Amino acid sequence: MSNEWLVLEPGGGRHIDLGGFHMTVKTSGDESAGQFTLLEAAEPPRFGPPMHIHHDAAEAFYVLEGEYLMYIAGASSGARPVRTST
């Protein structure tokens, strides 16, 4: 991976219109020397990708609002934002 910095302002990145919502590519595999791709999406309720398996990459989610239901190894798990007290 290069030593170059990538700094994006809010709303920055390449926007992809997916019909009912949009996704933003914050950085791609090409931009990170194949290390990772970072996507941002605000998906509508009851929407998500079809069941799939990545054999060549890990996948991570950071949920800011709502709940994201995932199925992993035959079991379901709901990912929710972490609430902290201030």
Sequence and secondary structure as in RCSB ss.txt:
>XXXX:A:sequence
MSNEWLVLEPGGGRHIDLGGFHMTVKTSGDESAGQFTLLEAAEPPRFGPPMHIHHDAAEAFYVLEGEYLMYIAGA
SSGARPVRTST
>XXXX:A:secstr
  S      TT SEEEE SSSEEEEEE TTTTTTS  EEEE   TT    S   SS        SS EEEEETTE
EEEE       
